[in-house]
Amino acid sequence: MVKKKMAMKVFAVLACVLLVVGCESKEKQQALAKAEAAEAQLSVVKAALTKTQAQAASLKEELEAAKGTRDELEQQVKKLTGERDSALAQTQGGQDTIKKLTNQLGETTEKAAALQNQIDALEKTIGEQRTTITQQQATIAQLQKTIEELKKAPAPAPSVPEPNTVAPAQP
């Protein structure tokens, strides 16, 4: 734009020079030559201006595209930041859950050991009771045998038990 104004000024000055000089042919020819040179230079400047304007328009388009890309990248960064923050929160929650489960596992292991001790004690007691039952069954069998023998044996003469005598208890 500035070059175009400058070229117009140069052209105007040359035109004025031609009018002042008048009809002198040598000077007129020089002025005409200068005017032609100025017109040629003006054409070159106009071509350069057109090219510069086209480049400016292209650069504006690229700038707008870059702004759009920047905005998209900012949105992606925001989205990824949110996803990262969410993942961190989930990770923290998972770690808390793992700690709780680890504590529960320790407590459960302790309870299981205590229950196993109780089971062992109960199995020992059951074994002792089975032994006692077996002994008592043997005693019962012995007593039944004795009762059967007593039933088959002739009845002895009645005897009066002595006072304060108690038969011993058998295990």
C-alpha positions in Angstrom: 0.0 0.0 0.0 2.8 2.4 0.9 4.7 1.5 -2.3 1.6 2.2 -4.3 1.3 5.7 -2.8 5.0 6.3 -3.4 4.7 5.2 -7.0 1.8 7.6 -7.5 3.8 10.5 -6.0 6.7 9.7 -8.3 4.3 9.6 -11.3 2.7 12.9 -10.3 6.1 14.6 -9.9 7.2 13.4 -13.3 4.0 14.7 -14.9 4.6 18.1 -13.3 8.1 18.2 -14.5 6.9 17.5 -18.1 4.5 20.4 -17.9 7.1 22.9 -16.5 9.7 21.9 -19.0 7.4 22.6 -21.8 8.1 21.6 -25.4 11.8 21.1 -25.2 12.1 17.9 -27.0 15.3 16.6 -25.5 14.0 17.3 -22.0 10.6 16.1 -23.1 12.0 12.8 -24.3 14.0 12.4 -21.0 10.8 13.2 -19.0 8.9 10.7 -21.1 11.6 8.1 -20.6 11.5 8.8 -16.9 7.7 8.5 -16.9 7.9 5.2 -18.8 10.5 4.0 -16.3 8.3 5.1 -13.4 5.3 3.3 -15.0 7.4 0.2 -15.4 8.5 0.5 -11.8 4.9 1.1 -10.8 3.9 -2.1 -12.6 6.6 -4.0 -10.8 5.5 -2.5 -7.4 1.9 -3.4 -8.2 2.9 -6.9 -9.0 4.9 -7.1 -5.8 2.0 -5.6 -3.8 -0.4 -8.2 -5.3 2.0 -11.0 -4.4 2.5 -9.6 -0.9 -1.3 -9.3 -0.4 -1.7 -12.9 -1.6 1.0 -14.0 0.8 -0.6 -12.1 3.7 -4.0 -13.7 2.9 -2.3 -17.1 2.9 -0.5 -16.4 6.2 -3.8 -15.2 7.7 -5.4 -18.5 6.7 -2.5 -20.4 8.2 -2.7 -18.4 11.4 -6.4 -19.1 11.7 -5.7 -22.8 11.1 -3.0 -22.7 13.7 -5.4 -21.0 16.2 -8.0 -23.7 15.5 -5.3 -26.4 16.0 -4.2 -24.7 19.2 -7.7 -24.6 20.5 -8.2 -28.3 19.7 -4.9 -29.1 21.5 -6.0 -27.1 24.5 -9.2 -29.1 24.7 -7.3 -32.3 24.4 -4.9 -31.2 27.1 -7.9 -30.4 29.4 -9.5 -33.7 28.6 -6.3 -35.6 29.2 -5.7 -33.7 32.5 -9.2 -34.7 33.6 -8.6 -38.3 32.7 -5.2 -38.2 34.5 -6.8 -36.7 37.6 -9.6 -39.3 37.5 -7.0 -42.1 37.1 -5.0 -40.8 40.0 -8.2 -40.7 42.2 -9.1 -44.3 41.1 -5.5 -45.4 41.9 -5.6 -43.8 45.3 -9.0 -45.5 45.9 -7.6 -48.8 44.8 -4.6 -48.4 47.1 -6.9 -47.7 50.0 -9.0 -50.8 49.2 -5.8 -52.9 49.0 -4.7 -51.6 52.5 -8.2 -52.4 53.9 -8.2 -55.9 52.3 -4.6 -56.5 53.6 -5.7 -55.6 57.1 -8.8 -57.8 56.8 -6.6 -60.6 55.5 -4.4 -60.3 58.6 -7.4 -60.3 60.9 -8.9 -63.2 59.1 -5.6 -65.1 59.3 -5.5 -64.5 63.0 -9.1 -65.6 63.5 -8.5 -68.7 61.3 -5.5 -69.6 63.5 -7.6 -69.1 66.7 -10.4 -71.2 65.2 -7.9 -73.9 64.2 -6.6 -74.0 67.8 -10.2 -74.3 69.0 -10.8 -77.1 66.5 -7.7 -78.9 67.7 -8.8 -78.6 71.3 -12.3 -79.8 70.4 -10.9 -82.8 68.5 -8.7 -83.6 71.5 -11.8 -83.4 73.7 -13.8 -85.5 71.3 -11.0 -88.1 71.3 -10.9 -88.2 75.1 -14.7 -88.5 75.2 -14.7 -91.3 72.7 -12.1 -93.1 74.8 -14.3 -92.5 77.8 -17.4 -93.8 75.9 -15.5 -96.8 74.8 -14.4 -97.5 78.4 -17.9 -97.0 79.7 -19.4 -99.2 76.9 -16.9 -101.9 78.0 -17.9 -101.4 81.6 -21.6 -101.5 80.6 -21.0 -104.7 78.7 -19.1 -106.1 81.7 -22.0 -105.2 84.0 -24.6 -106.6 81.6 -22.6 -109.8 81.5 -22.4 -109.9 85.3 -26.2 -109.2 85.4 -26.8 -112.0 83.0 -24.7 -114.3 85.0 -26.4 -113.3 88.2 -29.8 -114.0 86.6 -28.7 -117.4 85.7 -27.1 -118.3 89.0 -29.1 -119.7 91.9 -30.4 -117.1 94.2 -28.3 -116.7 97.3 -29.8 -116.6 100.7 -31.1 -113.2 101.5 -28.6 -111.2 103.4 -29.1 -107.9 105.1 -26.7 -105.3 104.0 -24.7 -103.7 106.7 -25.7 -100.2 107.5 -23.4 -97.5 106.2 -21.9 -99.6 103.5 -21.9 -98.2 100.0 -20.9 -100.0 97.0 -18.0 -98.5 95.2 -18.8 -96.7 91.9 -17.0 -97.9 88.8 -15.8 -95.5 86.2 
